Amino acid sequence: MAKAHTLGLFDNFDEAAQVIETLKSSSIDGFSIDDVVLKSPIEHQELAESLGPRPVYVQLYTLIGAVLGAALGFLFIASSQASFLLQYRGGKPVIPLPPNFVLTYEFFILCGVLMTVVGCFIAWKLPGNRSPLYNASVSEDKIGILVKAEPAAIQEVNAIFHRFHAAEVIGEQAA
């Protein structure tokens, strides 16, 4: 079944914290605390901690990019040097390591940075659509709590929003 969205806007930080704690301790069918998103113009570390850890995969993209960059960089440099095997080297190694490490390091950094940028675009879902419910006051002075849940659970979530004096609740009739 498709999930519905509702957004509660709060003027007070403490009321938003109480709503998150109430939602976290509630046992509403069709609702998970993992589907709650906090929207605020500034970071509220206490609220983010109460929502629990959220997965971040950007570091994985950086690691993969750096490892691939080092491996491919060394492979490209060594293969270009090895393609001249028929030339007389005069006792020098075919693939000298010390000069190759400098260029391998450059590929390491380059691919790591590029994959980090790609990972950021993927993790942030850019370019993408705005949130299903958006209110410009979240960017100014309000704290928004966006909840995605089954349509039957939305009424109970909205009741919790109203119980803690939400300034505005958007998406109440979402189905």
C-alpha positions as CSV (number, residue, x, y, z in Angstrom):
1,M,0.0,0.0,0.0
2,A,1.2,3.5,-0.8
3,K,2.4,5.6,2.1
4,A,1.1,9.0,2.9
5,H,3.0,12.0,4.3
6,T,2.2,14.6,6.9
7,L,4.3,17.6,8.1
8,G,4.0,19.1,11.5
9,L,5.5,22.6,12.0
10,F,6.5,23.6,15.5
11,D,7.6,27.0,17.0
12,N,9.3,25.5,20.0
13,F,12.3,23.1,20.1
14,D,11.0,21.4,23.2
15,E,7.6,20.6,21.7
16,A,9.3,19.0,18.7
17,A,11.5,16.9,21.0
18,Q,8.4,15.7,22.9
19,V,6.7,14.8,19.6
20,I,9.7,12.7,18.5
21,E,9.9,10.9,21.8
22,T,6.2,10.2,21.7
23,L,6.4,8.9,18.2
24,K,9.4,6.8,19.1
25,S,7.6,5.2,22.1
26,S,4.3,4.8,20.3
27,S,3.2,1.5,18.7
28,I,1.2,2.8,15.8
29,D,0.5,0.2,13.1
30,G,2.0,1.2,9.8
31,F,4.5,3.7,11.3
32,S,8.2,3.4,11.8
33,I,10.6,5.9,13.4
34,D,12.9,5.4,10.5
35,D,10.4,7.2,8.3
36,V,10.6,10.4,10.4
37,V,12.6,13.3,8.9
38,L,13.5,16.4,10.9
39,K,13.6,19.6,8.9
40,S,15.1,22.7,10.5
41,P,17.1,25.8,9.4
42,I,19.8,24.8,12.0
43,E,21.1,21.5,13.3
44,H,19.5,20.2,16.5
45,Q,21.9,17.5,17.7
46,E,19.6,16.3,20.5
47,L,16.7,15.7,18.1
48,A,19.0,14.0,15.6
49,E,20.3,11.7,18.3
50,S,16.8,10.8,19.5
51,L,15.9,9.8,15.9
52,G,18.7,7.3,16.0
53,P,21.6,6.7,13.7
54,R,20.9,7.1,10.0
55,P,23.1,5.3,7.4
56,V,25.6,7.4,5.6
57,Y,27.2,5.8,2.5
58,V,29.3,8.7,1.2
59,Q,32.4,7.3,2.9
60,L,32.0,4.0,1.1
61,Y,32.0,5.8,-2.3
62,T,35.2,7.6,-1.3
63,L,36.9,4.4,-0.3
64,I,35.9,2.6,-3.4
65,G,37.0,5.6,-5.6
66,A,40.3,5.8,-3.8
67,V,41.1,2.1,-4.1
68,L,40.0,1.9,-7.7
69,G,42.0,5.1,-8.4
70,A,45.2,3.7,-7.0
71,A,44.8,0.4,-8.7
72,L,43.8,1.8,-12.1
73,G,46.4,4.6,-11.9
74,F,49.2,2.1,-11.3
75,L,47.8,-0.2,-14.0
76,F,47.6,2.7,-16.6
77,I,51.1,3.9,-15.9
78,A,52.7,0.5,-15.7
79,S,50.9,-0.7,-18.9
80,S,52.1,2.4,-20.8
81,Q,55.7,1.8,-19.6
82,A,55.5,-1.9,-20.4
83,S,54.3,-1.3,-23.9
84,F,57.9,-0.2,-24.7
85,L,59.5,-3.5,-23.8
86,L,61.3,-3.8,-27.2
87,Q,63.2,-0.6,-26.5
88,Y,66.6,-0.9,-24.9
89,R,66.4,0.1,-21.2
90,G,70.1,0.2,-20.3
91,G,69.7,-1.8,-17.0
92,K,66.8,0.2,-15.7
93,P,63.6,-1.6,-14.5
94,V,60.8,-1.8,-17.1
95,I,58.4,-0.5,-14.5
96,P,60.2,1.8,-12.0
97,L,58.2,2.0,-8.8
98,P,59.3,5.3,-7.1
99,P,58.2,7.6,-10.0
100,N,55.0,5.6,-10.5
101,F,54.0,6.1,-6.9
102,V,53.7,9.8,-7.4
103,L,51.3,9.4,-10.3
104,T,49.5,6.6,-8.6
105,Y,48.9,8.9,-5.6
106,E,47.5,11.5,-8.0
107,F,45.0,9.0,-9.4
108,F,44.2,7.9,-5.9
109,I,43.2,11.4,-4.9
110,L,41.5,12.3,-8.1
111,C,39.3,9.2,-8.2
112,G,38.6,9.4,-4.5
113,V,37.3,13.0,-4.9
114,L,35.3,12.3,-8.0
115,M,33.6,9.3,-6.4
116,T,32.9,11.4,-3.3
117,V,31.1,13.9,-5.5
118,V,29.2,11.1,-7.2
119,G,28.3,9.6,-3.8
120,C,27.0,12.9,-2.5
121,F,24.7,13.3,-5.6
122,I,23.4,9.8,-5.1
123,A,23.0,10.0,-1.3
124,W,21.3,13.4,-1.5
125,K,19.1,12.2,-4.4
126,L,20.2,15.1,-6.5
127,P,18.8,16.3,-8.8
128,G,15.5,15.3,-7.4
129,N,12.1,16.5,-6.5
130,R,11.3,18.4,-3.4
131,S,9.9,16.6,-0.4
132,P,6.3,15.6,-0.8
133,L,5.4,18.3,1.6
134,Y,7.4,21.5,1.8
135,N,6.9,24.7,3.6
136,A,9.1,27.7,3.3
137,S,8.8,28.5,7.0
138,V,11.0,25.5,7.7
139,S,13.9,27.4,6.1
140,E,13.2,30.4,8.3
141,D,12.3,29.7,11.9
142,K,10.1,26.6,12.3
143,I,11.0,23.0,13.1
144,G,9.3,20.6,10.8
145,I,8.7,16.9,11.4
146,L,7.9,15.0,8.2
147,V,6.4,11.6,8.7
148,K,5.8,8.9,6.1
149,A,3.4,6.2,7.2
150,E,0.4,4.1,6.1
151,P,-2.7,6.2,5.5
152,A,-4.5,4.7,8.5
153,A,-1.6,5.7,10.8
154,I,-1.5,9.3,9.6
155,Q,-4.6,10.3,11.7
156,E,-2.8,9.1,14.9
157,V,0.4,10.9,14.0
158,N,-1.6,14.1,13.3
159,A,-3.3,13.7,16.7
160,I,0.2,13.6,18.4
161,F,1.1,16.7,16.4
162,H,-2.0,18.5,17.7
163,R,-1.5,17.3,21.2
164,F,1.9,19.0,21.4
165,H,0.6,22.3,19.9
166,A,1.8,22.1,16.3
167,A,1.7,25.5,14.7
168,E,0.5,23.9,11.5
169,V,-0.1,20.4,10.2
170,I,0.0,19.9,6.4
171,G,-1.2,16.8,4.6
172,E,-3.9,15.7,7.0
173,Q,-6.1,14.4,4.3
174,A,-3.3,12.6,2.5
175,A,-4.4,9.2,1.2
